[in-house]
Amino acid sequence: MVRRALAAALLAASSLAAGCAHPDTYVPPMFPEPAAADAARSEAAFRSLASLAGNWAGDMGDPANPTKATVDYRVTSGGSAVEEVLGRGSKHEMVTMYHLDRGRLLLTHYCAAGNQPTMVLQPGDDAADLRFEFLRGSNMQASDGHMHQPRSELLSPDRVKASWTYWSEGKAGDTMVFDFHRVK
C-alpha cells in the first residue's frame, strides 16, 4: 500500500513538473506594460543600437590619462538582440546583450567580475541618450559590486560615448567613461 501511494505521488509530481515545462505555459510579465511613448522609445533605441554593428576603438577611463579600448557590436538571434563585446580577446572581455521585452529595452551585462546585472532603459525625451537603471542581478548578493547605471550617448553614426557607474555596498562608486569611434 505504501508503495502504491509513493508511486502515485511520484507520478503526480512528474505530471505537474511536465506541465510546468510545457511550451504553451504562460509566463507573466515582470513589470507592467510600458506607456506607448516609452515602448516606442525603447524600440527606437534598440534600432539605434543595432545601427552600431561593427568595430569601434577609442579611449576609456580618465580623460587626462586614457587607456585604449575596443568594442564590437553585432546584431544576432534573428535581429532580436544586439551583442556588445568590450575588449574582445582580453582577460577582461565583457559582453552586454540588449533586447526588447514586452515594450521595454533591457540589457544584461556579463561582467568580468562574474555577475550578470540586468538594467532597463529609463523614460526620456532624447532618443540618443540612453540611460539604464538596475533591475535585477544574477550570481550576486545585493551588496556585491556591479555595473548599475550604464549610459550611452549616440553622438553620431560614428561616435558613441558611454559611462558605467559601478555600485558596491548599495551606493554609487566610480564611473568609467568610454569614447569610441567607428573603425572604417
HUHU-V860655 format. One record per residue. RES is the residue in one letter. NEAR is the number of other C-alpha atoms within 12 Angstrom. D_CENTER is the distance of its C-alpha to the mean C-alpha in Angstrom with 2 decimals. Layout:
# HUHU-V860655
res->(RES/RES)
near->(NEAR/NEAR)
d_center->(D_CENTER/D_CENTER)
This chain:
# HUHU-V860655
res->(M/V/R/R/A/L/A/A/A/L/L/A/A/S/S/L/A/A/G/C/A/H/P/D/T/Y/V/P/P/M/F/P/E/P/A/A/A/D/A/A/R/S/E/A/A/F/R/S/L/A/S/L/A/G/N/W/A/G/D/M/G/D/P/A/N/P/T/K/A/T/V/D/Y/R/V/T/S/G/G/S/A/V/E/E/V/L/G/R/G/S/K/H/E/M/V/T/M/Y/H/L/D/R/G/R/L/L/L/T/H/Y/C/A/A/G/N/Q/P/T/M/V/L/Q/P/G/D/D/A/A/D/L/R/F/E/F/L/R/G/S/N/M/Q/A/S/D/G/H/M/H/Q/P/R/S/E/L/L/S/P/D/R/V/K/A/S/W/T/Y/W/S/E/G/K/A/G/D/T/M/V/F/D/F/H/R/V/K)
near->(7/8/9/10/11/12/13/14/14/14/14/14/14/14/14/13/13/14/14/14/13/12/9/9/11/10/12/10/12/15/14/12/15/24/16/14/18/25/26/23/29/38/29/26/39/37/25/29/40/29/25/32/27/25/27/31/28/28/28/28/23/16/14/9/10/15/19/21/26/30/37/34/32/27/25/16/12/10/18/21/27/34/33/33/31/34/28/22/14/14/11/17/22/27/30/33/34/39/35/31/25/23/28/34/38/37/42/36/39/29/31/22/21/21/25/29/37/31/35/39/39/31/25/18/16/18/26/26/28/38/33/34/27/31/25/23/27/21/19/21/18/20/16/23/27/39/42/41/33/37/31/34/29/31/21/19/22/23/26/36/32/31/29/32/27/28/25/18/15/16/17/21/17/20/21/27/29/34/33/35/28/25/19/11)
d_center->(53.26/50.53/49.27/49.11/47.21/44.73/44.37/43.87/41.19/39.33/39.67/38.36/35.35/34.53/34.99/32.66/29.97/30.50/30.21/26.82/25.48/27.00/24.79/26.14/25.07/23.37/20.12/20.07/17.14/15.33/16.17/18.85/18.76/17.89/20.81/21.62/21.02/17.46/16.75/18.47/16.55/13.15/14.82/16.32/13.19/11.68/15.13/15.15/12.08/13.88/16.99/15.77/16.35/18.50/19.16/19.00/20.88/21.57/21.76/19.75/21.11/24.31/25.70/29.15/28.27/25.24/23.95/23.34/19.87/18.37/15.15/15.05/13.26/14.04/13.98/14.20/14.92/17.58/15.68/13.07/10.04/9.53/9.24/9.45/11.81/13.20/16.74/17.25/20.05/20.28/20.40/17.35/15.21/11.44/8.84/5.35/4.82/5.04/7.52/10.09/11.29/14.85/14.70/11.53/8.55/5.26/1.65/2.33/4.81/8.09/10.53/14.19/15.14/14.37/11.89/8.38/7.19/5.00/5.71/7.70/9.58/13.00/16.22/18.23/20.88/19.77/17.77/17.39/15.99/12.36/11.87/9.07/10.27/9.59/9.85/10.33/10.24/11.86/14.58/15.32/17.92/17.64/19.48/17.52/16.23/12.51/10.27/10.59/10.97/9.51/11.66/12.39/15.96/16.96/20.56/22.00/21.38/21.96/20.51/17.16/17.08/14.07/14.21/12.34/14.17/14.65/15.91/18.56/21.12/19.57/19.97/18.62/19.69/19.51/17.53/16.95/17.69/17.13/19.40/19.06/21.53/21.43/23.68/26.42)
